[in-house]
Structures are given as structure tokens and as C-alpha cells.
Amino acid sequence: MENLNYLCEVDVLFPEYQEEMEESLKLKQNEKNKRKEEYLKNHIKKENIPNKISKKEKKRQKRKNIQEKIKMKNYQAVKDMTKEEKEKYYNEYYNEKILLKEKEKDKLLQAYNSNFIICFDLNYNSYMDYKEQKSLVAQLSLCYSINKHNIKKINFYFTNVGEDLREKLNKNGAEKWKVHYYDIPFYSINELIKLNKEFVYLTPDAKEDLEDVNEDKIYIIGGIVDRSVIKNLSMNRVSNIQNENNNNIKITTKKLPLLKYIKDLKNIVLNINTVVEILSFYIDMDKDKKDWKNVLEHTLPKRKFDNKI
């Protein structure tokens, strides 16, 4: 209380100090406000950096925008209609959606029975960490998505599918995919052996280039996401298969003709979905217009080039 009385006395006896104190307090408050504004400004900036927005969120926002456009389009179409006209319009609209879904199912069924066959050899789980396994599932999901839009559908076989991988795939909705699932290797699947087709294992370590893609062969893609890139991993896998009393199974190794047609590539290791996209693009081309250079320029990610095409 004495201190308080003393301060009151100072204010009364020395009014010039009071003004200085008030001025000092104002300056301090202004500085505090500036720091607060700067913090908020920086905080808001961080929240709005595009790179910070996840891919999942971008997709969600894109779907939302499409849905909003469809709603607005429907609203504009029916706003001046009578009740009967509205009912007719929406019946036709939903019937059309059902037909599109049925067509999509038919296309996927075509893929399930197509003569163009790609097997994913998913025997590399022990070489991958959790992140790489997760990336593998995402890439396989992209492969399935690519096939939906192909003119000539590809018949996918997922082989050597372990329980752990199957569980991860099912979290991505793979239990509904029109693909063949096997927990055994591709060279042990009777329905493939009976086709009497040559197995072509695609690997960047192969000596020979892949020259053509056709229905007479079964193409094998190693299901591995390898950040560190283990040299000759898939080549050694093929050697082991052929040494395991499987001499009756013919397996050749080929590599995509990347360096033959694109000279300025940074590296030739590709994602699984990129390999599928390349094969799909080639298959869909007219027989007399097949051109590897054109295929690669359209499908390879731009980050793979030293100089942009």
C-alpha cells in the first residue's frame, strides 16, 4: 500500500514523469502490436502455402468443385420447370448415371478377360521399408486407374500377394478391383502356363531392349519401390527362378528402350505405374503408327529429363 501511495505522490508531484511514462507505455504497446501482426501474417502465410496442402486434400477439393458445378448445372436446367418436368429430368439424369456405371463395369470385365496380360511380381516385400510398401500400393492403384481409360484393356495378375500386402491393398479398395489375385508366383499359375506364352520380365538391368508389345507374350513387372536402387535385383530374381527346376518355363528379360530414343534422361528407374502407362500408350496406338519415341515423350515424367522436351 505504501508503494502505491508513493507512486500516486510521484504522479502528483512530478507530472512531467507521468507524461514520459505514458509515452513509454504507448511505444511498448505499439511494438507488441507490431510483433503480433507480424506473427499472424507469417502464420497465415504458412497455412496458405500450396505445397503444404496434401494431395488428398487437393483431390477432395477438386471433387467438391465438380459436384458443385453439376449441382449448379442441374439447378439452372430445372429452375423454370414444372414439377412433372423436374421428375422426368431427374429420372433421365439418374438413369444415365446408372448406364454409365454399367458400361464401366463391362469395360473392367473386358480387362479381366483381355489377351494382353501384365503380371506384377510382388515378391520383393522384404526389400522395402514401410514407406516403400505404402508407395507400392499407391502405384498399383494408379495402374488400375490407368487401365480404366485404356482403349485396349490389360489383364492384370497380382502374384505373390502376401497377407500384409493384401491388407494394405484392400484399404485402397482393391477387394473390388477386377484383377486376378494369387499368393503363388506367376510361373506356378496353371492358367498362365496353359496359354503357352513366353514370359517377358521387364527390368532396367536387361541387356536387350523391348521392341514390341503384343498378345503373344506375358509381361512381368517387378513390384518393388526401391529408393536406394539395388542393382540387378530383378535380374537375380529371374536367374533364381530359372535355376529352381523351372527350365520348362521360358523367361526372357527386356528393358524399355528409354536411352535408345531419349538421350537426355537423368535415370532409367521408373515407377511401376509409369511402366504400365508406357505399355498402355504403346498398345493403344494403331499398328502402323507405333512409335516408341512418341510414347516415351508423352508418358515419361518431365523430372526424368535433363532438358525439357
N, C-alpha and C positions, 0 to 999 in steps of 0.2 A: 504493500500500500504506500509505503514511504517513497519507493522508486517511482510509482505512478504520480504521486503528488509532486515529486521533483520534476518529472517530465512536463507536468502541467505548468509548473512555475517557470521552466525554461521557455515554454511556448509563449507565456505571458510577458516575461521579462526580455526575451530576445526574439521578437517577431521575424527578424531577418533570417535567423536559422530555420525557422518554420518553412519559409519560402524555399530555402535551399533543399530541405528535407523532402518537401513535396515534389520539387523538380527532379530530385534523385529517384524518388519512388516512381514517378512517371516514366523516366528513362528506363528503369529496370523493368517496368511493366511492358513497355514498348518492345524491349529486347526479348522478353519472354513470349510476347505475342508473335514476333517475327520468327522465333525458333519453332513455335507451334505451327505456324503457317507453312514453314519450310518442311517440317516433318510430315504434315498432312499431304503436302504437294508431292513429296517423294514417295510416300506410302501409296497414294493414288496412282502414281506413275507405274510403280511396281505391279499393282493389281491389273493394269491395263496393257502390260507388255504382251504382244501377240504370242511370242514364244512360250509364255507361261501358261497359255491356255492349252489344255490337253487335247489330243486328237479325238478322244471320246467326246469331249465337250463340244468340239467343232462339229462333229458328226451329228450330235444331238441337236445343236442349233440349226444345222442345215436341214435336218428332217422337220424340225419345228417350222422353219420358214416355208418349206414346201407344203406342209399341211395347212399353214395359214393362207397361202396362195390358192390352194384347192378350195378351202372354205369360202374365201372371198369370191372366187370364180363361180361357185355354186350359188352363193348368195345373190350375185349380180344376175345370174341366169333365172332365178325363181322369184325375185322380189316383186315382180309385177304379175305373177301367175295366180290363177285361181287355185283353190285347194285341190281340185281334181288334177289340174295340170302339174301341180307340185308333186303329187303322189306318183303320177306317170313318169315324171322326170327322174325322181329318186329311184324308182323301180328299175328303170333302164340303166341308170348310173351304177347301181349295185350289181345288177345282172352282168354288166360289162366287166366289173371288177372280178366277179366270180369266174367268168370266162377266161380272163387274163391269168388268173391263178391256175386254172385247169390246164391252160396252154403251157404255163411254166412247168407244171408237174410232168406234162408229156415230154417237154424238152429234156428234163432231168432223167426221165425214163429212157429216152434215146441215148443219153450219155452212158447210162448204166449198162446198155447193151451194145455200145459202139465197138467197131472193129479197131479203132485207134486206141491203143492201150498204153497207159503210163502206170508203172508201179513205183510206189515210194518205199524204198528200203529203209525202214525205221529201226535199224539195228544199232544205232550209234548213241543210245541214251547215256551210256556210261562215260562217254567223252564230253558230255555237256553239263554245264552247271545249271542252276535253276533258271536263271535269266535266259540262257540259250535255249532251254527246253520250252520256256514260255514263248520265245520268239519263233521257235519251230512251229508251234501250234498256230500262231498268228499267220505265218507264211502258208501253212497248209489250208487255212481258212481262206486266204486270198486266192489260192489255186482253185478252190471250189467255186469261188465267186467269179473268177476269170472264165471258167468253163460254162457258166450260165449264159454268158454273152457270146460264146463261140458259135460260128455258123456250123462248123463240123465239130460235133461234141466228142469229148475224150472220155474214155472209160478208165476211171481211177481205181487202182488197187492199193489199199493201205496194208502193207505186210510187216510182219514182226512187231505188231502193235502190242506192247505190254500193258498191264493193268493201269500203271501210273499214267502213261501217255493217254490211254483211252479215257481216263477220268478227266484229264486236262482238256482233251478234245470235246468231250461231252459238255463241259462247262461253256464251250463256244457253240453249242447247239449241234455238234457233229452226229449225235444219235439220229438226227432227221436227214442227214446227207444221203444222197443216192450214190454211195460208193461201196466197194467190196472191202470188208474188214477181215483180216486174217492175223492170227497170232503166230503163224509159221512163216518162214522165209519164202520169197517169190518162187525160187527154184523147186519148192516142195508142193506147190499148189497144182493139183491134178488137172483142174480145168484149164490152166495156162499151159501145162506140159502137153496136153492133148491137142492144143492148137498147132503144135509142131512149128512154132515160130522161133526165130533167133532172138535171143535176149541181147539188147544193146545197153551196156551200163555207161551212163554219161558221167564223165569225170574230167576235171581240168588237167589232170596228170596224164591223160591218154596221149599216145603218140599220133594217132590218126584223127583227122577232122571228120565230123559228121557231114555228109554230103547231101543226104535226103532224109525226109521223114515220111514214112508210108505205113500202110496197114499190115504189111508182111512181117513187121518186127514189133517186139515188145520193148519199150524204152524204160530203163530203170534210172531213177533219180535217188541218190543217197540222201536220206532225211537227216541232215546234220547242219546245225548252225554253229560254225566254228570260227570264233573271233580271233583265235591265235593262228589258225590255218595250219593244220598238221599235214605235212607233205606226204603224198602217196597213201593217205588213209584209205580212200575208196579203192585204189588200185590193189592194195594189200588185201582188202576185203574180197575182191574178185579172185585173186590168186588162191586165197584160203578156201573159197567156195569150190573152185575147180580141183583143188587137191583133196577135198573131202569125198572121194569116191563119186563125184558128180561129173565124170568125164562125158557122160551121155547128154549132159546139158550144155548147149553151145552158148557161151557168153563172150561177146566182143566188147572192147572198150573204145569209146569215141569221145572226143571233146567238141564243143560247139566251135565253129570256125570264126572265132572272135578276131584274133590277130591277123587272120588271112584277109579280112575285109575292113577292119577298123584298126588303123595303125597307131592311133594316139590313146590307147586305153591305159588307164593307171594300173588296173589289175584285172585278172580274168576270173576271180572268185565271185560268183553271183548268188543272190538269194534264190531259194527254191522256187518262189512264185515268179521270179524274173525268167528262170529257165522255162517254166511252163508257159509263160506269156510268149516267149520267143518261139517255142514249138507250136503253140496255138496259132500265132500270126502266120507262120510258115504253112501250116496245114490248111488254113482258110484261104490262102492265095490260089488263084487259078493255076492250073497245071503249067500253062505256057508262060506264066508271069512270075514264077517263083524266083525270088532274088534275095539271097542272104544279106547283102549289104543294106537293102531297103528294110528288111526285117529288123536287123540289129540297130539301125539308126532310129527306128520307131519305138523300139522296146527297151533298149538299154537306158538305165538312169543317167542323167546328164553328169552326175558326180563322177561317173566312171571315165569321163573324157578329160584329157589334159587341156584341150581346147574345145569349145562348144562347136557343134556341127552347124 
